[in-house]
Amino acid sequence: MPDSSRLRVAVIVGSTRNDRFAPVPAHWIAEQARAHGDFEVDVIDLLEERLPVIFNGDDPEAPLPDEVKALAPRIEAADAFVVVTAVYNRGYPASLKNAVDWFYSEWNAKPVGFVSYGGVGGGLHAVEQLRLVFNELHAACIRDAVSFANYWEVFDDQGTPRESHAVDGYAKTLLDQLSWWGHALRDARTKRPYKV
């Protein structure tokens, strides 16, 4: 039975490309969250979820696609999120924006942390854009992110960062902040439901 004192964190694997690297940092941050002790972890891989390619919100009365209905309870149940994103052309993957747009109230008044990867910029261009998107959804973005510049040099063949003593500390900072905000916002939502 789940420990209700712990937070449910959804780790979202944002890239769906065939040659994607996303599962490596996603697995790493999921393991860091499990080891942290304050989280129950649900890894949501957008490649496996197979959401419809384009969100069409023109008709709010239209029935939701089955894939969206299947994923909705997992997004709703999460107390916090860690979004793992690549950077594509100085932005984030279209698959990630599509997934975000299928939901709205499920993101409200919940904290979102980021793990990014890319070339010399480590994917931070994607993160900065995602902060604007999640702000519009009434989510609370965590200040400190984890980014992997030149990611192909960072992880070994087992998916472990070569300098784990350093990056594990960054993960702890992110997760500590996510934990604080996650508890504060969950307590607040319990006392007074969030209204947009």
Secondary structure by P-SEA (a helix, b strand, c coil): ccccccccccccccccccccaaaaaaaaaaaaaaaccccbbbbbcccccccccccccccccccccaaaaaaaaaaaaccbbbbbbbbccccccaaaaaaaaacccccccbbbbbccccccccaaaaaaaaaaaaaaacbbbbcbbbbbccccccccccccccaaaaaaaaaaaaaaaaaaaaaaaaaaaaaccccc
